[in-house]
Amino acid sequence: MHVSSRRVFVLQVLAGSTAAYSGALLAQTAPMVDEKDPQAVALGYVKDTTKVDAKKYPKHAVTQKCSNCSLYTGKAGVASGPCGVFPGKQVAAEGWCSTYVKKA
């Protein structure tokens, strides 16, 4: 049986598009990091950068937010997005943790 190359191409495009869409959908539905999660507690993660414990993190500045951290991969202008520190979860764009590294 001969399979036309056009048919193979169309099936590959459909499969790739479905995988890309599924990945994007999964990222949108990933759960938020809970501030009480052991890893979040260990890193001082808070959903609101203005609520950081200044005594515990004296180098923190209110201008430091997940949205302007190099580890944050969410889109600009959205309320939350993925972070490399918390795989499979989303962090608040206005949040902060001790792994903060300013975007270049």
Backbone atoms as SQL, in Angstrom:
CREATE TABLE atoms (id INTEGER PRIMARY KEY, chain TEXT, resi INTEGER, resn TEXT, atom TEXT, x REAL, y REAL, z REAL);
INSERT INTO atoms VALUES
  (1, 'A', 1, 'MET', 'N', 0.841, -1.165, 0.000),
  (2, 'A', 1, 'MET', 'CA', 0.000, 0.000, 0.000),
  (3, 'A', 1, 'MET', 'C', 0.888, 1.230, 0.000),
  (4, 'A', 2, 'HIS', 'N', 0.573, 2.192, -0.826),
  (5, 'A', 2, 'HIS', 'CA', 1.353, 3.414, -0.976),
  (6, 'A', 2, 'HIS', 'C', 0.663, 4.557, -0.238),
  (7, 'A', 3, 'VAL', 'N', 1.385, 5.209, 0.642),
  (8, 'A', 3, 'VAL', 'CA', 0.839, 6.333, 1.378),
  (9, 'A', 3, 'VAL', 'C', 1.377, 7.604, 0.748),
  (10, 'A', 4, 'SER', 'N', 0.496, 8.508, 0.367),
  (11, 'A', 4, 'SER', 'CA', 0.954, 9.731, -0.280),
  (12, 'A', 4, 'SER', 'C', 1.665, 10.618, 0.735),
  (13, 'A', 5, 'SER', 'N', 2.653, 11.337, 0.264),
  (14, 'A', 5, 'SER', 'CA', 3.418, 12.195, 1.164),
  (15, 'A', 5, 'SER', 'C', 2.564, 13.356, 1.674),
  (16, 'A', 6, 'ARG', 'N', 1.586, 13.785, 0.917),
  (17, 'A', 6, 'ARG', 'CA', 0.702, 14.859, 1.366),
  (18, 'A', 6, 'ARG', 'C', -0.111, 14.405, 2.570),
  (19, 'A', 7, 'ARG', 'N', -0.599, 13.173, 2.521),
  (20, 'A', 7, 'ARG', 'CA', -1.384, 12.639, 3.636),
  (21, 'A', 7, 'ARG', 'C', -0.522, 12.548, 4.895),
  (22, 'A', 8, 'VAL', 'N', 0.698, 12.048, 4.753),
  (23, 'A', 8, 'VAL', 'CA', 1.622, 11.946, 5.889),
  (24, 'A', 8, 'VAL', 'C', 1.906, 13.333, 6.451),
  (25, 'A', 9, 'PHE', 'N', 2.140, 14.302, 5.582),
  (26, 'A', 9, 'PHE', 'CA', 2.419, 15.670, 6.014),
  (27, 'A', 9, 'PHE', 'C', 1.244, 16.240, 6.814),
  (28, 'A', 10, 'VAL', 'N', 0.034, 16.091, 6.294),
  (29, 'A', 10, 'VAL', 'CA', -1.154, 16.616, 6.974),
  (30, 'A', 10, 'VAL', 'C', -1.319, 15.957, 8.338),
  (31, 'A', 11, 'LEU', 'N', -1.116, 14.644, 8.425),
  (32, 'A', 11, 'LEU', 'CA', -1.238, 13.960, 9.708),
  (33, 'A', 11, 'LEU', 'C', -0.181, 14.426, 10.705),
  (34, 'A', 12, 'GLN', 'N', 1.032, 14.674, 10.216),
  (35, 'A', 12, 'GLN', 'CA', 2.089, 15.159, 11.103),
  (36, 'A', 12, 'GLN', 'C', 1.783, 16.565, 11.607),
  (37, 'A', 13, 'VAL', 'N', 1.272, 17.422, 10.743),
  (38, 'A', 13, 'VAL', 'CA', 0.901, 18.784, 11.145),
  (39, 'A', 13, 'VAL', 'C', -0.209, 18.735, 12.187),
  (40, 'A', 14, 'LEU', 'N', -1.219, 17.891, 11.950),
  (41, 'A', 14, 'LEU', 'CA', -2.310, 17.762, 12.917),
  (42, 'A', 14, 'LEU', 'C', -1.808, 17.263, 14.269),
  (43, 'A', 15, 'ALA', 'N', -0.941, 16.270, 14.246),
  (44, 'A', 15, 'ALA', 'CA', -0.403, 15.725, 15.500),
  (45, 'A', 15, 'ALA', 'C', 0.420, 16.772, 16.242),
  (46, 'A', 16, 'GLY', 'N', 1.252, 17.496, 15.515),
  (47, 'A', 16, 'GLY', 'CA', 2.069, 18.540, 16.137),
  (48, 'A', 16, 'GLY', 'C', 1.227, 19.668, 16.698),
  (49, 'A', 17, 'SER', 'N', 0.201, 20.073, 15.956),
  (50, 'A', 17, 'SER', 'CA', -0.689, 21.145, 16.419),
  (51, 'A', 17, 'SER', 'C', -1.441, 20.733, 17.670),
  (52, 'A', 18, 'THR', 'N', -1.897, 19.500, 17.701),
  (53, 'A', 18, 'THR', 'CA', -2.616, 18.992, 18.863),
  (54, 'A', 18, 'THR', 'C', -1.714, 18.955, 20.083),
  (55, 'A', 19, 'ALA', 'N', -0.482, 18.513, 19.900),
  (56, 'A', 19, 'ALA', 'CA', 0.469, 18.463, 21.016),
  (57, 'A', 19, 'ALA', 'C', 0.775, 19.858, 21.530),
  (58, 'A', 20, 'ALA', 'N', 0.978, 20.812, 20.638),
  (59, 'A', 20, 'ALA', 'CA', 1.268, 22.189, 21.050),
  (60, 'A', 20, 'ALA', 'C', 0.082, 22.794, 21.786),
  (61, 'A', 21, 'TYR', 'N', -1.131, 22.561, 21.272),
  (62, 'A', 21, 'TYR', 'CA', -2.329, 23.081, 21.912),
  (63, 'A', 21, 'TYR', 'C', -2.514, 22.448, 23.291),
  (64, 'A', 22, 'SER', 'N', -2.291, 21.149, 23.399),
  (65, 'A', 22, 'SER', 'CA', -2.434, 20.460, 24.685),
  (66, 'A', 22, 'SER', 'C', -1.441, 20.996, 25.705),
  (67, 'A', 23, 'GLY', 'N', -0.212, 21.259, 25.274),
  (68, 'A', 23, 'GLY', 'CA', 0.801, 21.809, 26.170),
  (69, 'A', 23, 'GLY', 'C', 0.418, 23.187, 26.661),
  (70, 'A', 24, 'ALA', 'N', -0.098, 24.019, 25.759),
  (71, 'A', 24, 'ALA', 'CA', -0.533, 25.362, 26.143),
  (72, 'A', 24, 'ALA', 'C', -1.720, 25.293, 27.094),
  (73, 'A', 25, 'LEU', 'N', -2.646, 24.399, 26.824),
  (74, 'A', 25, 'LEU', 'CA', -3.814, 24.238, 27.677),
  (75, 'A', 25, 'LEU', 'C', -3.411, 23.746, 29.057),
  (76, 'A', 26, 'LEU', 'N', -2.476, 22.813, 29.118),
  (77, 'A', 26, 'LEU', 'CA', -1.995, 22.294, 30.396),
  (78, 'A', 26, 'LEU', 'C', -1.342, 23.408, 31.209),
  (79, 'A', 27, 'ALA', 'N', -0.551, 24.260, 30.554),
  (80, 'A', 27, 'ALA', 'CA', 0.103, 25.361, 31.261),
  (81, 'A', 27, 'ALA', 'C', -0.923, 26.324, 31.843),
  (82, 'A', 28, 'GLN', 'N', -2.037, 26.529, 31.147),
  (83, 'A', 28, 'GLN', 'CA', -3.067, 27.438, 31.628),
  (84, 'A', 28, 'GLN', 'C', -3.840, 26.847, 32.802),
  (85, 'A', 29, 'THR', 'N', -3.920, 25.534, 32.878),
  (86, 'A', 29, 'THR', 'CA', -4.712, 24.909, 33.921),
  (87, 'A', 29, 'THR', 'C', -3.848, 24.351, 35.055),
  (88, 'A', 30, 'ALA', 'N', -2.559, 24.612, 35.024),
  (89, 'A', 30, 'ALA', 'CA', -1.679, 24.137, 36.090),
  (90, 'A', 30, 'ALA', 'C', -2.104, 24.795, 37.401),
  (91, 'A', 31, 'PRO', 'N', -2.027, 24.059, 38.499),
  (92, 'A', 31, 'PRO', 'CA', -2.445, 24.621, 39.786),
  (93, 'A', 31, 'PRO', 'C', -1.487, 25.710, 40.269),
  (94, 'A', 32, 'MET', 'N', -2.012, 26.587, 41.081),
  (95, 'A', 32, 'MET', 'CA', -1.199, 27.646, 41.688),
  (96, 'A', 32, 'MET', 'C', -0.374, 27.048, 42.831),
  (97, 'A', 33, 'VAL', 'N', 0.776, 27.613, 43.064),
  (98, 'A', 33, 'VAL', 'CA', 1.607, 27.216, 44.200),
  (99, 'A', 33, 'VAL', 'C', 0.906, 27.681, 45.473),
  (100, 'A', 34, 'ASP', 'N', 0.786, 26.794, 46.427),
  (101, 'A', 34, 'ASP', 'CA', 0.201, 27.125, 47.720),
  (102, 'A', 34, 'ASP', 'C', 1.308, 27.688, 48.608),
  (103, 'A', 35, 'GLU', 'N', 1.057, 28.821, 49.228),
  (104, 'A', 35, 'GLU', 'CA', 2.059, 29.437, 50.108),
  (105, 'A', 35, 'GLU', 'C', 2.451, 28.523, 51.263),
  (106, 'A', 36, 'LYS', 'N', 1.616, 27.539, 51.579),
  (107, 'A', 36, 'LYS', 'CA', 1.893, 26.608, 52.673),
  (108, 'A', 36, 'LYS', 'C', 2.614, 25.351, 52.205),
  (109, 'A', 37, 'ASP', 'N', 2.828, 25.213, 50.899),
  (110, 'A', 37, 'ASP', 'CA', 3.574, 24.085, 50.354),
  (111, 'A', 37, 'ASP', 'C', 4.984, 24.114, 50.959),
  (112, 'A', 38, 'PRO', 'N', 5.527, 22.972, 51.373),
  (113, 'A', 38, 'PRO', 'CA', 6.844, 22.957, 52.023),
  (114, 'A', 38, 'PRO', 'C', 7.946, 23.656, 51.216),
  (115, 'A', 39, 'GLN', 'N', 7.962, 23.454, 49.903),
  (116, 'A', 39, 'GLN', 'CA', 8.972, 24.122, 49.075),
  (117, 'A', 39, 'GLN', 'C', 8.746, 25.634, 49.059),
  (118, 'A', 40, 'ALA', 'N', 7.490, 26.053, 48.976),
  (119, 'A', 40, 'ALA', 'CA', 7.165, 27.477, 48.983),
  (120, 'A', 40, 'ALA', 'C', 7.579, 28.119, 50.304),
  (121, 'A', 41, 'VAL', 'N', 7.315, 27.430, 51.396),
  (122, 'A', 41, 'VAL', 'CA', 7.692, 27.943, 52.719),
  (123, 'A', 41, 'VAL', 'C', 9.209, 28.065, 52.820),
  (124, 'A', 42, 'ALA', 'N', 9.924, 27.054, 52.363),
  (125, 'A', 42, 'ALA', 'CA', 11.389, 27.059, 52.430),
  (126, 'A', 42, 'ALA', 'C', 11.991, 28.207, 51.623),
  (127, 'A', 43, 'LEU', 'N', 11.318, 28.593, 50.536),
  (128, 'A', 43, 'LEU', 'CA', 11.834, 29.664, 49.677),
  (129, 'A', 43, 'LEU', 'C', 11.206, 31.026, 49.974),
  (130, 'A', 44, 'GLY', 'N', 10.329, 31.072, 50.967),
  (131, 'A', 44, 'GLY', 'CA', 9.705, 32.337, 51.347),
  (132, 'A', 44, 'GLY', 'C', 8.710, 32.853, 50.325),
  (133, 'A', 45, 'TYR', 'N', 8.121, 31.966, 49.505),
  (134, 'A', 45, 'TYR', 'CA', 7.183, 32.400, 48.475),
  (135, 'A', 45, 'TYR', 'C', 5.925, 33.012, 49.071),
  (136, 'A', 46, 'VAL', 'N', 5.541, 34.161, 48.530),
  (137, 'A', 46, 'VAL', 'CA', 4.271, 34.810, 48.857),
  (138, 'A', 46, 'VAL', 'C', 3.606, 35.254, 47.559),
  (139, 'A', 47, 'LYS', 'N', 2.288, 35.290, 47.557),
  (140, 'A', 47, 'LYS', 'CA', 1.532, 35.700, 46.362),
  (141, 'A', 47, 'LYS', 'C', 1.613, 37.200, 46.118),
  (142, 'A', 48, 'ASP', 'N', 1.955, 37.947, 47.153),
  (143, 'A', 48, 'ASP', 'CA', 2.003, 39.409, 47.071),
  (144, 'A', 48, 'ASP', 'C', 3.350, 39.887, 47.603),
  (145, 'A', 49, 'THR', 'N', 4.160, 40.465, 46.736),
  (146, 'A', 49, 'THR', 'CA', 5.515, 40.884, 47.122),
  (147, 'A', 49, 'THR', 'C', 5.529, 41.896, 48.262),
  (148, 'A', 50, 'THR', 'N', 4.426, 42.610, 48.476),
  (149, 'A', 50, 'THR', 'CA', 4.383, 43.579, 49.579),
  (150, 'A', 50, 'THR', 'C', 4.236, 42.898, 50.935),
  (151, 'A', 51, 'LYS', 'N', 3.988, 41.592, 50.950),
  (152, 'A', 51, 'LYS', 'CA', 3.796, 40.850, 52.204),
  (153, 'A', 51, 'LYS', 'C', 5.037, 40.070, 52.634),
  (154, 'A', 52, 'VAL', 'N', 6.176, 40.306, 51.996),
  (155, 'A', 52, 'VAL', 'CA', 7.410, 39.594, 52.341),
  (156, 'A', 52, 'VAL', 'C', 7.882, 40.017, 53.731),
  (157, 'A', 53, 'ASP', 'N', 8.344, 39.062, 54.518),
  (158, 'A', 53, 'ASP', 'CA', 8.879, 39.319, 55.855),
  (159, 'A', 53, 'ASP', 'C', 10.221, 40.045, 55.715),
  (160, 'A', 54, 'ALA', 'N', 10.228, 41.341, 56.000),
  (161, 'A', 54, 'ALA', 'CA', 11.423, 42.175, 55.826),
  (162, 'A', 54, 'ALA', 'C', 12.560, 41.765, 56.759),
  (163, 'A', 55, 'LYS', 'N', 12.236, 41.252, 57.927),
  (164, 'A', 55, 'LYS', 'CA', 13.278, 40.823, 58.862),
  (165, 'A', 55, 'LYS', 'C', 13.980, 39.561, 58.353),
  (166, 'A', 56, 'LYS', 'N', 13.210, 38.661, 57.791),
  (167, 'A', 56, 'LYS', 'CA', 13.765, 37.410, 57.300),
  (168, 'A', 56, 'LYS', 'C', 14.482, 37.596, 55.962),
  (169, 'A', 57, 'TYR', 'N', 14.006, 38.533, 55.140),
  (170, 'A', 57, 'TYR', 'CA', 14.580, 38.789, 53.809),
  (171, 'A', 57, 'TYR', 'C', 14.905, 40.277, 53.654),
  (172, 'A', 58, 'PRO', 'N', 15.955, 40.742, 54.319),
  (173, 'A', 58, 'PRO', 'CA', 16.271, 42.176, 54.315),
  (174, 'A', 58, 'PRO', 'C', 16.675, 42.738, 52.939),
  (175, 'A', 59, 'LYS', 'N', 17.103, 41.894, 52.017),
  (176, 'A', 59, 'LYS', 'CA', 17.507, 42.375, 50.691),
  (177, 'A', 59, 'LYS', 'C', 16.323, 42.488, 49.724),
  (178, 'A', 60, 'HIS', 'N', 15.148, 42.076, 50.168),
  (179, 'A', 60, 'HIS', 'CA', 13.951, 42.149, 49.316),
  (180, 'A', 60, 'HIS', 'C', 13.569, 43.613, 49.074),
  (181, 'A', 61, 'ALA', 'N', 13.126, 43.885, 47.844),
  (182, 'A', 61, 'ALA', 'CA', 12.586, 45.197, 47.481),
  (183, 'A', 61, 'ALA', 'C', 11.193, 44.983, 46.897),
  (184, 'A', 62, 'VAL', 'N', 10.288, 45.905, 47.151),
  (185, 'A', 62, 'VAL', 'CA', 8.915, 45.779, 46.682),
  (186, 'A', 62, 'VAL', 'C', 8.839, 45.708, 45.155),
  (187, 'A', 63, 'THR', 'N', 9.821, 46.237, 44.475),
  (188, 'A', 63, 'THR', 'CA', 9.837, 46.192, 43.002),
  (189, 'A', 63, 'THR', 'C', 10.175, 44.796, 42.475),
  (190, 'A', 64, 'GLN', 'N', 10.648, 43.908, 43.324),
  (191, 'A', 64, 'GLN', 'CA', 10.961, 42.538, 42.925),
  (192, 'A', 64, 'GLN', 'C', 9.678, 41.728, 42.915),
  (193, 'A', 65, 'LYS', 'N', 9.320, 41.231, 41.730),
  (194, 'A', 65, 'LYS', 'CA', 8.099, 40.440, 41.560),
  (195, 'A', 65, 'LYS', 'C', 8.412, 39.250, 40.669),
  (196, 'A', 66, 'CYS', 'N', 7.612, 38.224, 40.777),
  (197, 'A', 66, 'CYS', 'CA', 7.786, 37.063, 39.902),
  (198, 'A', 66, 'CYS', 'C', 7.764, 37.495, 38.432),
  (199, 'A', 67, 'SER', 'N', 6.908, 38.447, 38.099),
  (200, 'A', 67, 'SER', 'CA', 6.765, 38.858, 36.704),
  (201, 'A', 67, 'SER', 'C', 8.021, 39.488, 36.124),
  (202, 'A', 68, 'ASN', 'N', 8.934, 39.999, 36.968),
  (203, 'A', 68, 'ASN', 'CA', 10.185, 40.545, 36.430),
  (204, 'A', 68, 'ASN', 'C', 11.409, 39.739, 36.889),
  (205, 'A', 69, 'CYS', 'N', 11.162, 38.464, 37.196),
  (206, 'A', 69, 'CYS', 'CA', 12.226, 37.526, 37.567),
  (207, 'A', 69, 'CYS', 'C', 12.601, 36.694, 36.343),
  (208, 'A', 70, 'SER', 'N', 13.868, 36.378, 36.200),
  (209, 'A', 70, 'SER', 'CA', 14.315, 35.606, 35.035),
  (210, 'A', 70, 'SER', 'C', 13.834, 34.157, 35.068),
  (211, 'A', 71, 'LEU', 'N', 13.379, 33.669, 36.198),
  (212, 'A', 71, 'LEU', 'CA', 12.886, 32.289, 36.302),
  (213, 'A', 71, 'LEU', 'C', 11.415, 32.160, 35.923),
  (214, 'A', 72, 'TYR', 'N', 10.727, 33.281, 35.837),
  (215, 'A', 72, 'TYR', 'CA', 9.298, 33.315, 35.503),
  (216, 'A', 72, 'TYR', 'C', 9.137, 33.271, 33.992),
  (217, 'A', 73, 'THR', 'N', 8.305, 32.352, 33.507),
  (218, 'A', 73, 'THR', 'CA', 8.115, 32.216, 32.060),
  (219, 'A', 73, 'THR', 'C', 6.696, 32.544, 31.617),
  (220, 'A', 74, 'GLY', 'N', 5.944, 33.186, 32.477),
  (221, 'A', 74, 'GLY', 'CA', 4.584, 33.586, 32.114),
  (222, 'A', 74, 'GLY', 'C', 4.597, 34.774, 31.175),
  (223, 'A', 75, 'LYS', 'N', 3.470, 35.007, 30.534),
  (224, 'A', 75, 'LYS', 'CA', 3.341, 36.122, 29.601),
  (225, 'A', 75, 'LYS', 'C', 3.145, 37.426, 30.368),
  (226, 'A', 76, 'ALA', 'N', 3.618, 38.509, 29.794),
  (227, 'A', 76, 'ALA', 'CA', 3.455, 39.829, 30.400),
  (228, 'A', 76, 'ALA', 'C', 1.976, 40.193, 30.472),
  (229, 'A', 77, 'GLY', 'N', 1.580, 40.795, 31.564),
  (230, 'A', 77, 'GLY', 'CA', 0.217, 41.269, 31.715),
  (231, 'A', 77, 'GLY', 'C', -0.794, 40.253, 32.219),
  (232, 'A', 78, 'VAL', 'N', -0.369, 39.038, 32.510),
  (233, 'A', 78, 'VAL', 'CA', -1.291, 38.036, 33.050),
  (234, 'A', 78, 'VAL', 'C', -1.072, 37.896, 34.550),
  (235, 'A', 79, 'ALA', 'N', -2.072, 37.402, 35.247),
  (236, 'A', 79, 'ALA', 'CA', -2.026, 37.329, 36.710),
  (237, 'A', 79, 'ALA', 'C', -1.101, 36.250, 37.250),
  (238, 'A', 80, 'SER', 'N', -0.834, 35.205, 36.454),
  (239, 'A', 80, 'SER', 'CA', 0.024, 34.124, 36.931),
  (240, 'A', 80, 'SER', 'C', 0.678, 33.429, 35.751),
  (241, 'A', 81, 'GLY', 'N', 1.693, 32.627, 36.070),
  (242, 'A', 81, 'GLY', 'CA', 2.380, 31.889, 35.020),
  (243, 'A', 81, 'GLY', 'C', 3.344, 30.888, 35.608),
  (244, 'A', 82, 'PRO', 'N', 3.973, 30.093, 34.745),
  (245, 'A', 82, 'PRO', 'CA', 4.913, 29.078, 35.208),
  (246, 'A', 82, 'PRO', 'C', 6.233, 29.666, 35.697),
  (247, 'A', 83, 'CYS', 'N', 6.886, 28.940, 36.573),
  (248, 'A', 83, 'CYS', 'CA', 8.193, 29.331, 37.105),
  (249, 'A', 83, 'CYS', 'C', 9.069, 28.074, 37.157),
  (250, 'A', 84, 'GLY', 'N', 10.323, 28.226, 36.803),
  (251, 'A', 84, 'GLY', 'CA', 11.246, 27.105, 36.801),
  (252, 'A', 84, 'GLY', 'C', 11.486, 26.504, 38.175),
  (253, 'A', 85, 'VAL', 'N', 11.226, 27.251, 39.212),
  (254, 'A', 85, 'VAL', 'CA', 11.447, 26.774, 40.577),
  (255, 'A', 85, 'VAL', 'C', 10.327, 25.835, 41.029),
  (256, 'A', 86, 'PHE', 'N', 9.136, 26.042, 40.490),
  (257, 'A', 86, 'PHE', 'CA', 7.972, 25.241, 40.861),
  (258, 'A', 86, 'PHE', 'C', 7.409, 24.552, 39.616),
  (259, 'A', 87, 'PRO', 'N', 8.063, 23.501, 39.124),
  (260, 'A', 87, 'PRO', 'CA', 7.606, 22.841, 37.896),
  (261, 'A', 87, 'PRO', 'C', 6.187, 22.287, 38.015),
  (262, 'A', 88, 'GLY', 'N', 5.406, 22.492, 36.955),
  (263, 'A', 88, 'GLY', 'CA', 4.046, 21.989, 36.921),
  (264, 'A', 88, 'GLY', 'C', 3.055, 22.838, 37.680),
  (265, 'A', 89, 'LYS', 'N', 3.492, 23.972, 38.199),
  (266, 'A', 89, 'LYS', 'CA', 2.613, 24.867, 38.949),
  (267, 'A', 89, 'LYS', 'C', 2.794, 26.290, 38.452),
  (268, 'A', 90, 'GLN', 'N', 1.854, 27.139, 38.810),
  (269, 'A', 90, 'GLN', 'CA', 1.937, 28.549, 38.459),
  (270, 'A', 90, 'GLN', 'C', 2.174, 29.380, 39.712),
  (271, 'A', 91, 'VAL', 'N', 2.815, 30.515, 39.509),
  (272, 'A', 91, 'VAL', 'CA', 3.037, 31.467, 40.594),
  (273, 'A', 91, 'VAL', 'C', 2.333, 32.769, 40.239),
  (274, 'A', 92, 'ALA', 'N', 2.013, 33.557, 41.236),
  (275, 'A', 92, 'ALA', 'CA', 1.386, 34.851, 41.011),
  (276, 'A', 92, 'ALA', 'C', 2.408, 35.807, 40.408),
  (277, 'A', 93, 'ALA', 'N', 2.011, 36.545, 39.398),
  (278, 'A', 93, 'ALA', 'CA', 2.905, 37.515, 38.765),
  (279, 'A', 93, 'ALA', 'C', 3.368, 38.571, 39.777),
  (280, 'A', 94, 'GLU', 'N', 2.536, 38.867, 40.756),
  (281, 'A', 94, 'GLU', 'CA', 2.860, 39.852, 41.791),
  (282, 'A', 94, 'GLU', 'C', 3.530, 39.199, 43.004),
  (283, 'A', 95, 'GLY', 'N', 3.857, 37.923, 42.899),
  (284, 'A', 95, 'GLY', 'CA', 4.466, 37.189, 44.002),
  (285, 'A', 95, 'GLY', 'C', 5.971, 37.391, 44.092),
  (286, 'A', 96, 'TRP', 'N', 6.598, 36.680, 45.022),
  (287, 'A', 96, 'TRP', 'CA', 8.046, 36.772, 45.238),
  (288, 'A', 96, 'TRP', 'C', 8.516, 35.536, 45.996),
  (289, 'A', 97, 'CYS', 'N', 9.768, 35.132, 45.743),
  (290, 'A', 97, 'CYS', 'CA', 10.427, 34.123, 46.572),
  (291, 'A', 97, 'CYS', 'C', 11.921, 34.443, 46.616),
  (292, 'A', 98, 'SER', 'N', 12.628, 33.768, 47.484),
  (293, 'A', 98, 'SER', 'CA', 14.043, 34.070, 47.719),
  (294, 'A', 98, 'SER', 'C', 14.956, 33.702, 46.565),
  (295, 'A', 99, 'THR', 'N', 14.444, 33.013, 45.553),
  (296, 'A', 99, 'THR', 'CA', 15.270, 32.685, 44.381),
  (297, 'A', 99, 'THR', 'C', 15.196, 33.777, 43.318),
  (298, 'A', 100, 'TYR', 'N', 14.584, 34.895, 43.634),
  (299, 'A', 100, 'TYR', 'CA', 14.407, 35.996, 42.677),
  (300, 'A', 100, 'TYR', 'C', 15.726, 36.419, 42.038),
  (301, 'A', 101, 'VAL', 'N', 15.700, 36.506, 40.695),
  (302, 'A', 101, 'VAL', 'CA', 16.844, 36.987, 39.915),
  (303, 'A', 101, 'VAL', 'C', 16.280, 37.942, 38.860),
  (304, 'A', 102, 'LYS', 'N', 16.681, 39.190, 38.926),
  (305, 'A', 102, 'LYS', 'CA', 16.146, 40.199, 38.019),
  (306, 'A', 102, 'LYS', 'C', 16.401, 39.822, 36.551),
  (307, 'A', 103, 'LYS', 'N', 15.336, 39.994, 35.734),
  (308, 'A', 103, 'LYS', 'CA', 15.485, 39.753, 34.293),
  (309, 'A', 103, 'LYS', 'C', 16.466, 40.750, 33.713),
  (310, 'A', 104, 'ALA', 'N', 17.271, 40.248, 32.798),
  (311, 'A', 104, 'ALA', 'CA', 18.255, 41.130, 32.153),
  (312, 'A', 104, 'ALA', 'C', 17.598, 42.011, 31.116);
